[in-house]
Amino acid sequence: MTFTDKLSKAWESNHSLLMVGLDPDINRFPEIFQNNNNAIYDFCTGIIDATAEFSCGFKPQIAYFASQHAEEQLAGICEYIKKYYPHLPIILDSKRGDIGTTAEHYAKEAFERYRADAVTVNPYMGFDSIEPYLAWEEKGIIILCRTSNPGGSDLQFAQLDDGTPLYLHVARLVAEKWNQHGQCGLVVGATFPNEIAQVRQVVGANMPLLIPGIGAQGGDILATVKAGCNTQGTGIVINSSRAILYASAGTDWKEAAANMAQTTRDAINKARELLHQ
């Protein structure tokens, strides 16, 4: 099954556009995880169990694992999702951006070691940095386009000779030239709904948009849904990480995460309903 097919089925089966980001920071874990050598695995699998029914997938951020020597725990977490929630896609958030054999190894890392369904990549080095991932024809390649951080404007708003901003040039390249197997997507931040709308207009209705920036970063759900959804009320994956993961530092941490995930999913769905009234 291709990444986009799996994602579409998850949108439908869980009635959700919410993706739960896995950004484990042991300094924010509940006290019960102190002196636990498998704390990252146990915390993340607990979050997964608590939020799976409300989400359309999970997005582990590889830096949070690598910095804590927890790559094996990440591999175990991905295996856990594959075993218990095989209908939910895994997007490995690694933002790799190299070329040649190095990029080939990054692709193997994502798709063989962690068995991810999709991976985020940086297009700054052009098609050479994307092409190695295309060898995995059923896997998703989600390309940075208009990111949610304020500094993204330093480069992404740079204009070509015809006045097109760089982020729209990237969107057009992906849609018209790079999306060879129909498995590409774009990262567009919720903090810039006007740009989300422009990207959607450029790429058409079918390309999925991964949208970070709600929750802790303050993106507006209604504006995001209005700008990014296609006519079927889908087409976007709205990521929330810290607001869900750290909804409570007490013994009710799983219940609090589940409640926050359900609340966020329901708010997204309410916004979808408002658009179709």
Secondary structure, DSSP 8 states (H G I E B T S, - for coil): --HHHHHHHHHHHTT--EEEEE---GGGS-GGGTT-TTHHHHHHHHHHHHHGGG-S-EEEBHHHHHTTT-HHHHHHHHHHHHHH-TTS-BEEEEEE---HHHHHHHHHIIIIIS--SEEEE--TTGGGGTGGGGGSTTSEEEEEEE-SSGGGHHHHT-B-TTS-BHHHHHHHHIIIII-TTS-EEEEE-TT-HHHHHHHHHHH-SSS-EEE--BGGG-B-HHHHHHHH--TTS-SEEEEE-HHHHTS-SSTTHHHHHHHHHHHHHHHHHHHHHHHT-
